[in-house]
Amino acid sequence: MAFLNNSVVTVDAILTKKGRELLARGDGSFRITQFALADDEIDYTLYNPTHPSGSAYYGEAIENLPLLEAFPDENQIMKYKLVTLPRGTARLPILDLGYAAIELKQGAAISITPQTLNYLGSNQTFETNGYVATIADARVLNVFNGVGVNSEEAERLNSVETLGTNISKTVIGTSINLTATTVNTLFGSNTQLKTTITVIGRDSGARMTIPVTIKKVN
């Protein structure tokens, strides 16, 4: 959803692609039980506590920023969700995936076990509700699933097949399993395929994106 302008509080709410799918089922599975807020379009460096007109104008530049119109791709909008952290938190949580980048040969497998730093007073912890992982191009992997979270949502996402379509795929788990594709035709004349994987802590909201490279085996 999005505000249509800055002078009138009018909310433009639309369904995501998943919401449309659930609504189309007509079986009562479309139920809004939670919501999230995000500030993707806000540049906080524009806050100016030295504005010559006084404190009422410190945030003037931020308030005049253009706001995003709502669109239905949940992987491209609301990337920076607002989260609630304990009072006195001095550092924002960040993720440690154990890798700055992933490189796999065709058919090779790897497992990512994310950890969250600076969260709930701990230097290093695993989040109770696990992590959401999204691969930008699902074709480059034969296997992409999450393990360790037993919920209806996690089971649904982890069982979705993309059937070789050039789309993203999202899974949930405390660990994420990846196996590189063995399909040679995807490479064409290239020797490698590139995409990205984005991991988000479901409790902390911390997120990290790293590159993924699949190398062709001759």
C-alpha positions in Angstrom: 0.0 0.0 0.0 1.1 3.6 -0.4 0.0 7.2 0.4 -1.2 8.9 -2.8 0.2 12.3 -1.8 1.7 14.2 1.1 -1.1 16.6 1.9 -4.0 14.2 2.3 -3.8 10.9 4.2 -5.3 8.7 1.5 -4.2 5.1 1.4 -3.9 3.1 -1.8 -4.1 -0.6 -0.9 -3.6 -3.4 -3.4 -3.2 -7.2 -3.1 0.2 -8.8 -3.7 0.4 -11.6 -6.3 0.1 -14.1 -3.4 -2.9 -12.3 -2.1 -4.6 -12.4 -5.5 -3.9 -16.1 -5.7 -5.5 -16.7 -2.3 -8.5 -14.5 -3.1 -9.1 -16.3 -6.4 -9.4 -19.7 -4.6 -12.7 -18.6 -3.0 -12.2 -21.1 -0.2 -11.8 -18.7 2.7 -8.0 -19.0 2.7 -7.7 -15.3 2.0 -7.6 -13.8 5.5 -5.7 -10.7 6.5 -4.3 -11.3 9.9 -1.1 -9.2 10.0 0.4 -6.2 8.3 3.8 -4.6 8.0 5.1 -1.0 7.5 8.1 0.0 5.5 10.0 3.2 4.7 11.7 2.3 1.4 11.4 5.7 -0.1 12.8 7.7 2.9 16.3 9.1 2.9 17.0 9.9 6.5 20.3 11.7 5.7 18.1 14.6 4.6 17.0 15.3 8.2 18.6 18.7 8.9 18.8 19.7 12.6 20.7 22.9 11.6 17.8 24.2 9.4 17.8 28.1 9.8 14.0 28.2 10.2 14.0 26.1 13.4 13.0 22.6 14.5 9.7 22.6 12.7 11.7 22.4 9.4 14.3 19.8 10.4 12.4 17.1 8.5 11.0 19.3 5.7 13.1 17.7 2.9 12.0 14.2 4.0 8.3 15.2 4.1 8.6 16.5 0.6 10.1 13.3 -0.9 8.0 11.6 -3.6 6.2 8.4 -2.3 6.1 5.1 -4.1 2.8 4.0 -5.7 1.7 0.6 -4.6 2.5 -2.3 -6.9 2.0 -6.0 -6.4 5.5 -7.5 -6.4 6.3 -8.2 -2.8 9.9 -8.9 -3.7 10.5 -5.4 -5.0 8.5 -3.3 -2.6 8.6 -3.0 1.2 12.3 -4.1 1.3 13.0 -2.1 4.4 10.2 -3.0 6.9 9.9 -1.2 10.2 10.7 -3.4 13.2 10.3 -3.1 17.0 13.6 -3.5 18.9 14.2 -3.3 22.7 14.5 0.2 24.2 18.1 1.3 24.4 19.2 -0.7 21.3 22.4 1.0 20.2 23.1 -1.1 17.0 20.8 -2.4 14.4 20.8 -6.2 13.8 22.8 -7.5 10.8 23.0 -10.9 9.2 26.0 -13.1 8.9 25.5 -15.8 6.2 29.0 -17.2 6.4 29.6 -16.1 2.8 30.2 -12.8 1.0 29.4 -14.5 -2.3 28.4 -18.0 -3.4 30.1 -19.8 -6.3 28.9 -23.3 -7.2 29.8 -25.7 -10.1 27.0 -27.4 -11.8 25.3 -30.0 -9.5 27.2 -28.8 -6.5 25.3 -28.2 -3.2 25.7 -25.9 -0.3 23.7 -25.1 2.9 23.5 -21.6 4.4 22.8 -21.2 8.1 22.3 -17.5 8.8 23.0 -15.9 12.1 21.9 -12.5 13.4 24.3 -10.2 15.1 23.5 -7.4 17.6 20.1 -8.8 18.3 18.3 -8.9 21.7 21.5 -8.2 23.5 23.4 -11.0 21.9 26.4 -10.8 19.8 25.3 -13.8 17.7 22.0 -15.7 17.7 19.7 -17.8 15.5 16.2 -16.3 15.2 13.4 -18.3 16.6 11.1 -17.9 13.5 14.0 -18.5 11.1 14.8 -16.6 7.9 13.2 -15.8 4.6 15.4 -16.4 1.6 14.7 -15.3 -2.0 16.7 -16.4 -5.1 16.2 -13.9 -7.9 16.3 -16.5 -10.7 15.1 -19.9 -9.6 16.3 -21.5 -12.9 19.9 -21.6 -11.8 19.2 -24.1 -9.0 17.9 -27.6 -9.0 17.2 -27.5 -5.3 16.2 -24.4 -3.2 14.5 -25.1 0.1 14.4 -24.2 3.7 14.5 -26.5 6.7 14.0 -26.1 10.4 10.8 -24.1 10.5 7.6 -26.1 10.8 4.7 -23.8 9.9 2.0 -23.8 7.2 3.6 -20.9 5.4 7.1 -22.4 5.4 5.7 -25.8 4.2 3.8 -24.0 1.4 6.8 -22.0 0.2 9.3 -24.8 0.4 7.1 -27.1 -1.7 6.5 -24.6 -4.6 8.0 -25.6 -7.9 8.9 -23.0 -10.6 9.1 -25.5 -13.5 12.1 -23.8 -15.1 10.5 -20.4 -15.3 12.6 -17.3 -15.0 11.1 -16.0 -11.7 12.2 -15.6 -8.1 11.5 -18.1 -5.5 11.1 -17.6 -1.7 11.6 -20.2 1.1 11.6 -20.2 4.9 13.9 -22.0 7.3 16.7 -21.8 9.8 19.0 -23.3 7.1 18.7 -22.8 3.4 19.8 -25.6 0.9 21.0 -24.8 -2.6 22.0 -27.2 -5.4 23.2 -25.7 -8.7 21.4 -26.6 -11.9 22.7 -29.4 -14.2 20.8 -28.0 -17.2 23.5 -27.1 -19.8 21.1 -25.3 -22.2 20.6 -22.5 -19.6 24.2 -21.3 -20.2 24.0 -20.9 -23.9 27.4 -19.6 -25.0 28.2 -18.4 -21.4 30.4 -20.3 -18.9 28.5 -19.1 -15.9 25.2 -17.8 -14.6 24.7 -15.0 -12.1 21.9 -14.1 -9.8 21.5 -13.0 -6.2 20.1 -14.4 -3.0 18.4 -12.2 -0.4 18.0 -13.4 3.2 15.8 -11.6 5.8 15.5 -12.3 9.5 11.8 -13.0 10.3 12.1 -11.6 13.8 14.7 -8.8 13.5 14.0 -7.6 9.9 17.7 -7.6 9.2 18.5 -8.4 5.5 21.5 -9.2 3.4 21.9 -9.8 -0.4 24.9 -11.6 -1.9 25.8 -12.6 -5.4 25.4 -16.3 -6.6 27.4 -17.6 -9.5 26.9 -21.0 -11.1 29.8 -22.3 -13.2 29.4 -24.5 -16.2 31.2 -27.9 -16.1 32.6 -28.9 -19.4 
